[in-house]
Amino acid sequence: MAVSARRGAPLNLDEISSTAVRLMEESGVEGLSMRKLAAELQVNPMSLYHHVESKEALLGLVCATAAQRMHVPPDDDTPWQEQLRALGLAYHRHAKEHPAVWGYVHTHPRLVSDRRLPVWQTLYRILRLAGVPEPELRRTSEILHAFVSGFILAETQGHMSDDPEEIDRTFDAAIQLIVDGVAGFTSSS
């Protein structure tokens, strides 16, 4: 690892990605550059290339870091309906906390489609608990993701009420529709 004389400590991926997430949230994708990140970390910009090969790789790291930090419901004895609701609320909260990252991820489908991410693994686990047949897991999860992402997109683009409490009530109603839909799907299978 490269150590800057000004800095005195080696860089690590966690520090790079955490700082990059913060810069991206402050100024959007346009506000994140290797130079700005290096200045924030007090290193020579070339030091970053020992850890990430390009800005595109950095953006992938930022998105993965944000996704890994999303709180997902635990695997416990809670009914699947409550776990699905908790996951939807966590996803919504995470999107609101990291709008620049969320927006970037959803314009780069390869970043959101990684089924190894905790959000997907948790959704699959909950859908299995609900009784969704294994061959239907991917399609069902993609439909639910599209539904929730569409809601968040409509919210962030100003197509909904400006009242945060009204948005929360509307999102709760949307999650209830999802829970009821999954319950209806599994009872008819």
N, C-alpha and C positions, 0 to 999 in steps of 0.2 A: 504494500500500500504506500502510496505517495504521501509524504508529510510536508506540509508547507512550513517554511521557517516562521512565517507570521502566525500561523495557527498553532503549531506545536503538537498537534494530535492527528493521528491518521483519520482519513475519511472512512465512513462505512456506508453501506447501502441504506440502512435505516435512516441515518441522518440526512443523506441525500434525498431520499424519497419523502421524508417528513417535511423537509424544507421546501421541496418542489411542490408538494400538495398545498402547503400554505401559500406559496407564491402564486400558484395557479388559481386558488380561491380568491386571492386579493386582486388579481389582474387578468384573470382568464388565461386561455391557452396562449394568446398573443403576448401576455405579460411574462411568460416563462421562456427564458432562453438560457443557454448554457452559460453565457457571460453573467447574466443576472444571478443565476444560481451560484456560480463560483464566487461572485462578489459577496453574496449573502453568507456563504460558507467560509469566506476569507481564504480562498485558495486560488491558484492559477487555474483558468478554465481548462487547461490541458489535463489537470489532475482528475477531472470528472471522467475523462475518457478511459481511465484505468478501471472504471466501474460500470459505465454505460457507453455503448459504442456510438450513440447518436441521440439527437433530440427525440426521434421517434421511439427509440428504446427507452428513453427517459419517461416519455409520456405513457408508455406501456407499464413501466414500473410504478408511476404515480397512480394509474388506474388500479393496478393489482394491489398496491398498498392500501388505497382507500377501500377496495372491496374486502380485503382481509380484515380491516378494522371494523367492518359493519357488525353490529351486535345481532346475532341470530338466536332464536329461542333454543333452549337446551333440549337435549334428548331425555325427556323425563316422562312421568306418567300423566302429564297434562293432556286432555282430550285434543285430538288432531284439529278440531275446529278452533280452539283457543290458540294452538300453535300456529295455525295458518293465519289467523288474525294478527298475532304477535309478529310474524314474519312480514306481513304486509305493512304493518305500522312501522316496523324497523326499517324496511326498504324506503318507505315514504320519508321518514325522518332523516335517513342517511342522504337521500337525494336533496332534501332541503338544506342539510348541513354542508353538502359539497356540490352545489349546483354546477360549477364549472367542470368538475370532474365528471359528474353524471351526464352533463350535456355532451362532453367529448366522447365518453364511452358509447353513448347511443348514436353517435354519428360514425362510429368505427365498430361495426358489428362483430368483428373477430375478437374484440376485447370483451364483449358482453356474453359471448357464446361459450366461453371456457367452462365446461361442466364440472371442472374440478374446484371452482370457486365455492366457498362456504355457502353462499346464498343458494346456489343450485343444488348442492348436496343436501342442504336442509330442506329445500322445497321437495326434492325427491323423497326424502325420508317421511315428510309429513303426508305427501300424496300416497305413499305406500300404506301408512297408518290409516288413511281414509279409505283404502281398498281400491285405489286406482290400479288396474292391471298393468303389469310390467311393460307390455308392448305399447301402452298408452301414455307412459310417464313423460316421455320427451314432448309429445304433441300437447298434452295437457299443461305441462310446465311452460311451454312456449306461449300458449294461449293466455295463461294467467299472467305471465310476464308482460305480454303485449297489452293486456287490459290495464294493469297497474301502471305501466310505463306511459300508456296513452293518457291516463288520468293525470299523471305528474306532468307530462308535456303540456296538456291543456291548462293545467294550473300555472306552470311557469311562463306560458305564453300569454297569460292574462285572459283566458277564455272562461274564467270562473269568477266567482265573487271575490272582492278584495278583503272580505272579512275572514280573518284566520279561523275564527270559531265556526263559521259556516262551511269553510273548506274542510275542516276536521270532521264536521257532522256528515258532509257529503262523502268524504273518504270512508268514514265508518259504514255508511250505507253501501258504498261500492264493495267494501270488504265483505259485508254481509251477503251481498249478491254472489260473490265468489264462493263463500262458504256454502251457501244454499245450492249453488250450481254444482259444486264438487259432490255434495251430499246426494243430490239428485242423480248425478252421473253414476256414482258408485252403487246407488240402490237399484238402478235400472240395468246394471251390468249382469 
